Amino acid sequence: MASFMLLALILLALSFLLILVGVMLIFLSALRKSVKEREEGEEGVRGGAVVVIGPLPIVIGTDREVTKALMILAIALTVAAIILFIVFNLGFLRAAGKPPALSTVKTDISLALRY
């Protein structure tokens, strides 16, 4: 039991160390890129964002290339999320035998609204 706890603590420490190293690498990469761009005189900034509201992704970008890449990524992730949702729900329905009856759901809702 003690060796298991020691292993867990070592893995926890390693995970925090890996996260710290990753953050430092991201910071150093951004710093190096900004120094390089300053030396070359490039001022163009490209970026974009994806806002997902329910199943609908909204894509915002500074140019066509970024927007197109983010749109492809957003569509792929949305399709993957829908597929995973369907697969997991089918698995839960099979494990439960069948979904609850509609009358049970109505009763639960009416009980919840009373309070």
C-alpha positions as CSV (number, residue, x, y, z in Angstrom):
1,M,0.0,0.0,0.0
2,A,2.8,2.4,0.9
3,S,4.6,1.7,-2.4
4,F,1.3,2.5,-4.3
5,M,1.0,5.8,-2.5
6,L,4.6,6.7,-3.2
7,L,4.1,5.9,-6.9
8,A,1.0,8.0,-7.0
9,L,2.9,11.0,-5.4
10,I,5.8,10.6,-7.9
11,L,3.3,10.5,-10.8
12,L,1.5,13.6,-9.4
13,A,4.8,15.5,-9.1
14,L,5.9,14.4,-12.6
15,S,2.5,15.6,-14.0
16,F,2.9,19.0,-12.4
17,L,6.5,19.2,-13.6
18,L,5.4,18.4,-17.2
19,I,2.7,21.0,-17.1
20,L,5.2,23.6,-15.8
21,V,7.7,22.7,-18.6
22,G,4.9,22.9,-21.2
23,V,3.9,26.4,-20.0
24,M,7.6,27.5,-20.0
25,L,8.1,26.2,-23.6
26,I,5.0,28.0,-24.8
27,F,6.2,31.2,-23.2
28,L,9.7,30.9,-24.6
29,S,8.4,30.1,-28.1
30,A,6.2,33.2,-28.1
31,L,9.1,35.3,-26.8
32,R,11.4,33.9,-29.5
33,K,8.9,34.5,-32.2
34,S,8.2,38.1,-31.1
35,V,12.0,38.9,-31.0
36,K,12.4,37.3,-34.5
37,E,9.5,39.3,-35.9
38,R,10.8,42.5,-34.4
39,E,14.2,41.9,-36.0
40,E,12.6,41.1,-39.4
41,G,10.2,44.0,-39.2
42,E,7.0,41.9,-39.6
43,E,4.0,43.5,-38.0
44,G,1.2,41.2,-39.3
45,V,-0.8,39.4,-36.7
46,R,-3.1,36.5,-37.6
47,G,-5.5,34.8,-35.3
48,G,-9.0,33.5,-34.8
49,A,-11.5,32.0,-32.4
50,V,-14.2,29.5,-32.3
51,V,-17.2,30.1,-30.0
52,V,-19.5,27.0,-29.6
53,I,-23.1,27.7,-28.6
54,G,-24.8,24.3,-28.2
55,P,-24.1,22.4,-31.4
56,L,-23.4,25.5,-33.5
57,P,-19.8,26.7,-33.9
58,I,-19.2,30.4,-34.6
59,V,-15.9,31.1,-36.3
60,I,-14.1,34.4,-36.2
61,G,-10.7,35.0,-38.0
62,T,-8.4,37.8,-39.2
63,D,-8.0,36.3,-42.7
64,R,-9.4,33.7,-45.0
65,E,-6.7,31.0,-44.2
66,V,-7.2,31.2,-40.5
67,T,-11.0,31.2,-40.8
68,K,-11.0,28.3,-43.1
69,A,-8.7,26.2,-40.9
70,L,-10.8,27.0,-37.8
71,M,-14.0,26.2,-39.6
72,I,-12.7,22.8,-40.6
73,L,-11.6,22.2,-37.0
74,A,-14.9,23.4,-35.6
75,I,-17.0,21.2,-37.9
76,A,-14.8,18.1,-37.2
77,L,-15.0,18.7,-33.4
78,T,-18.8,19.2,-33.6
79,V,-19.3,16.0,-35.6
80,A,-17.1,14.1,-33.2
81,A,-19.0,15.5,-30.2
82,I,-22.4,14.5,-31.8
83,I,-21.1,11.0,-32.6
84,L,-19.7,10.5,-29.0
85,F,-23.0,11.8,-27.6
86,I,-25.0,9.3,-29.6
87,V,-22.6,6.4,-28.9
88,F,-22.6,7.0,-25.1
89,N,-26.4,7.5,-25.0
90,L,-27.0,4.2,-26.8
91,G,-24.6,2.5,-24.4
92,F,-26.5,3.9,-21.4
93,L,-29.9,2.9,-22.9
94,R,-28.7,-0.6,-23.5
95,A,-27.3,-0.9,-20.0
96,A,-30.5,0.4,-18.5
97,G,-32.7,-1.8,-20.6
98,K,-35.0,1.0,-21.8
99,P,-35.5,4.7,-21.4
100,P,-37.8,5.9,-18.6
101,A,-41.5,6.2,-19.5
102,L,-42.8,9.7,-20.4
103,S,-45.3,9.6,-17.5
104,T,-42.4,9.1,-15.1
105,V,-40.6,12.1,-16.5
106,K,-43.8,14.2,-16.2
107,T,-44.2,13.1,-12.6
108,D,-40.6,14.0,-11.8
109,I,-41.0,17.4,-13.4
110,S,-44.3,18.2,-11.6
111,L,-42.7,17.1,-8.2
112,A,-39.7,19.3,-8.9
113,L,-41.9,22.3,-9.8
114,R,-43.8,22.0,-6.5
115,Y,-40.8,23.0,-4.4
